[in-house]
Amino acid sequence: MSSSTPQVSAAEAQQYLVFRLGGLDYALDFSKVQELRPLQALERFSSDDGEIISGVVVSRGVIMPIVDMRIAFGPRPPQHDPLTDVIILKLSSCVMGMVVDGVTDIVALKLNQIEPIAGAASVDYLIGLGEVDGRRLIVVDIDKLMSIRKVQFGARQAA
């Protein structure tokens, strides 16, 4: 019954890495970050264009899968922007890279600064919405977001 997020009291602030993706700001637990690298600094072995798993990279002698989150949020950009970053994550199950539009900063959030997202209770990787200095951040559980799980097709919901 243990959660993958560390137990933090409401009074304690936890550090989050903030990154941009598809024009929105997201935050993930900074303790899950191994390193940050510019995309062009990594030796890449890519797969077919248009896939979310964009191959593997070599970082400091370690070969790891790389997931291009920009594809998950829309069409692949025609070329990599100089600000395109790779967040090397140390997850509970593996080490992997995640391509994002850019990393902006590290912020401290207390639990009382993170509100649940209305209507997103069934999406287990969304922790909530945080607010820091007037900025709204979508706080994600990166272990759950990056885990591979079967998608169950059930009844369709009305749009």
Secondary structure, DSSP 8 states (H G I E B T S, - for coil): ---SS----TTSEEEEEEEEETTEEEEEEGGGEEEEEEGGGSEEE--STT-SEEEEEEETTEEEEEEEHHHHTSS--SS--TT-EEEEEE-SS-EEEEEESEEEEEEEEEGGGEE--TT-TT-TTEEEEEEETTEEEEEE-HHHHHS-------S----
